[in-house]
Amino acid sequence: MTRKNKDYKVGTYLVKKPRPKKEKTICPTCAKCLNKDFCKNRKNTKLMNKCTDCSNCNDAQNCDKFYITEQHSITIPIGIDEQTGETIRKKFSGKTENEAIYKAEQFKKENPFGVTSKPRKILPQTIEAITLEFMKKKNSNGINIDSTYRTYTQILNRIKNNAGSWLDKPINKIARNEVEDFFIYEREKGYAQNTLKKDYQLIKQAFGIARERNYIKDDFFVGYYGIQMPKSIKKTQKVKSFEYNDCIKLLKYLYSKEFAYSHRDEYLISIHCGLRIGEVLALEKQDIDFEKGLIHVKRTTTSDKEGHIILGTHTKTPSGERDIPITELTRPILKHAIENMIPNENDLLFCTGKGSVFTDSTLNSCLKRICKKIGILDNAHNHKLRHSFSTNGVTAGIDYMVLKETMGHSDIRETIDTYADAQMQFKEDELQKYVDKIKAELGDKLNCFYPKDEKLAIP
């Protein structure tokens, strides 16, 4: 890329940011000005920027009102408008010409086929602009990974589709009833509680940032009468595993010689260890330590900003990084997986024929076909394998702390609450021991005062 290329236009411009305090004496340009009434005697910096003499002044050394910096820009063609046939151009800026060129080249890499419509301009101080800036900052600082950035982008897109024109207003122009009506609309549309929670938190966050930056005086979400999170009209679905009989049916088929599908090892590791399917697909050969008898869970598959599946650098949560003992059930499965590995640069136990990472959806689709074939009618998906380990573990009497650490939960309450159904069945089975003992001791005496309950079989 050079200046000689007629398709590119390189230029410079001044950026002026108001100084917080008066640190210098009046600058020479303003001192000579005979029209200070225009800017209200230099009290209004916005009007000063509209003054021809002031806006064109590049005396950064003597200016007492602004920090003056020179910015470089490059304008390049980025596509053809499919409606008008006109060339679409975009300007990229930077502190140096090379920085501007770098940004332009990055855009071209991210959009190799160009664009077919003009990018929509996002006005400053809108909810979208505030959110995007905050998201990009957290992503560049490494606080949020690319998959989290993409998730927030999807949430923002959903809000944009449902909100209407008010989302394009500067945040200080948005009326409270517009925000309240939006949440009523999403609630009546039947969104799940988790979806409503995500949309609510994103908009609330934008108002919090706007209040902190003095874009607004009142935050609609603060105080006794602040806007509350809407409650979904749709009943929250509890996390469920396969029914016990279905789980056994699936296991019998996975272990049978009649099994005619792929991913047998992956499913069995998930169902016997409680691993998320992404954690299974991210296992490397060196993660299997037969000498110490441990599976080292260090990472999971994830997605980049464009939604492409990649190998992550860590687990879904910090508590997800854990060591799981190799049992007599998992040892032969892991050995079989290692013996049948496809050579790949990441040394993954499981990968495609080309050596790339499997997607969750690939295994999910295969599992649905398997369950349909063997007559499991309940909705099948990858996560039910992990849940089946946990519910079977609870009913088998595994200590909750052991289960919590194996599952990679940060809080034991998460383990207990998530698998409440299995916990209740376990309680019922345990309490039945007390019932049987009392029945054996008292016999017919139980019916002397209270009417006999048909459900209570007295010996």
Secondary structure, 3 states (H helix, E strand, C coil): CCCCCCCCEEEEEEEEEECCCCCCCCCHHHHCCCCCCCCCCCCCHHHHHHCHHHHCCCCCCCCCCEEEEEEEEEEEEEEECCCCCCEEEEEEEECCHHHHHHHHHHHHHHCCCCECCCCCCCCCCCHHHHHHHHHHHHHHCCCCCHHHHHHHHHHHHHHHHHHCHHHHCCHHHCCHHHHHHHHHHHHHCCCCHHHHHHHHHHHHHHHHHHHHCCCCCCCCCCCCCCCCCCCCCCCCCCCCCCCHHHHHHHHHHHHCCCCCCCCHHHHHHHHHHCCCHHHHHCCEHHHEECCCCEEEECCCEEECCCCCEEECCCCCCHHHCEEEECCCCHHHHHHHHHHCCCCCCCCECCCCCCCCCCCHHHHHHHHHHHHHHHCCCCCCCCHHHHHHHHHHHHHHCCCHHHHHHHHCCCCHHHHHHHCHHHHHHHHHHHHHHHHHHHHHHHHHHHHCCCCCCCCCCCC
